[in-house]
Amino acid sequence: MVGSGARALLGAPLAGDEGHDLLALLDSAGAGAGSPVAAVLINNGPRDYSAVGYFVPGPLADATLADLDLDGDLDLVGAAADGSAVHVVPGDGRGGFGQAQSRRAAGLGASVVVLDGARPTVLSFGPGSQQLHAFPVTRCGG
């Protein structure tokens, strides 16, 4: 058990190997923790995972994984549940993540999509938003 209030489960090779690692978005890390978390479940073999937790700035309504800074490592892109921000958490290629960077604006929406390419672009939208927000990513971390 890695936490409670699961919102999403994403699968991708996060640890720099060909394993099928998992990223679970949770409302809290467990009993009494209270902070939202992205729990990385590193695949150690068939049905064998080890969990590592990373705190994110707030509950996420939606998330995706993409290589935003084109360094070969997957980064976490998440839309805040209240539609107030999009968070980018740079991946380190070993199953870990760095410090989140946030773009805040009113009405960003609670869904997020990344358009891949030489200049990745993040799109944010949602039922509470009357607009599609698009912004290029110039840098997402160390």
N, C-alpha and C positions, 0 to 999 in steps of 0.2 A: 504494500500500500504506500503510494507516494504522496497522497493528498486527498482533498475532497472538492466537490463541486466541479467535476470535469466539464470543460467547454468544447474541447477539440482534441483530436489525436492526429498527428502528422507523422508520416513515415519517410525517411530519407537516410542516406549514408552520411551521418554527422561526424563520425569519429575518424574520418580519413581512411577508412577501409571500405570494403564492399559489403559490409554487414548492413542489415536492415534495422537501423536504430529508430527509436520512436521519440516524439516530442509531445508531451501531454500538457495542455493548458488547463490549469486548475484555479479555483477561487482561493484556496489556501494550501499551505504546505502540510497541514495536518492539524491535529488537536491543539487548539490555542495559538496557532501560528498567525492566522488572520491576514497575512499578506498574499497577494496573488503570486503565482509561481509558474514558471515553465519548467517542467520536470523532464530531463533528458534520460531516456532509458537506452543505455548502450548495449547492443547485442553482443553477448559473449559466446553465443552458440545457440543451437536449437532450443527455443523456449527458456533461455537463460539471459536475463538482463540485469544490469546494475544501474541504480538510479542516482542522478545528481540533480539538485534543484537550483534554479536561478530565479531570483525575484525580478518581476517586471513592474513598471510604474503603476499599474492599476489593472482591474479586471479587463480581459480582452474578449471582445465579441467575435472576432475573426482573426485569423493569422495565416500566413503562408511562409514558405522558405524559398529564398532566391539568393543568388550570388550578386548582391548589389554593388560591391566594390571591385568586382572582377578579380578577386585574389584566389579563386578556386574553392573557397569555403562558403557553405550556405549560411546566410544571415536570416534571422527571424524578423518578420515584418508583421506587426499586429495593430489592429484598430481597437481603440479604447471602447469599452462597452457603452459608455455614455456619448460616443461620437465626438469627443472633444480633442482627440489627438491620434496621431499615428506614431507608433514607436518602432524604431529600428534597433535591433540588438545584434551586433556583429558576431559572427561565428569564428571560432579559432581553428577549425578543421580537425580538432581532437575530441569533439563532443562537448566543448565548452562554449561559453558566450561571454562577451565583454559587457561594458556598461551601456545601458540603453540610451539612445538619443531620441528625443521627442520633437515632433512638429505639432504645435497646438494651434487650433483655429476653431471658431464656432461652426458647427454644422458639418464637420468632416464626414460624418457617417460612420456606421459600424461594420462596414465590409471593406476588405482590402484585396487588391490584385496587383501583381507586378508584371509589367511588360518587359520581357528580357530583350537584350540587345547590347550594342556597344555602349549605350547610355541608358541603363535601366530606368524605368519610370514607374513610380508608385501611383496607383489610382485608388481613391477612397470614395465610397458612396454608401448609401443606405436608405432605409425607409423614412427616417426622420430628416433626411437631407434632400433638398430640391436641386442640388448641384452635383456634378461629377468633378472632384478635385484631382488634379494631376500635378505631380512635381517630380523633376529629375533628381536623382540621388547623385551628389557629387562626392560624398565621402560618408562612410558609415562606421569608422572606428579604426583602432590601432591595429 
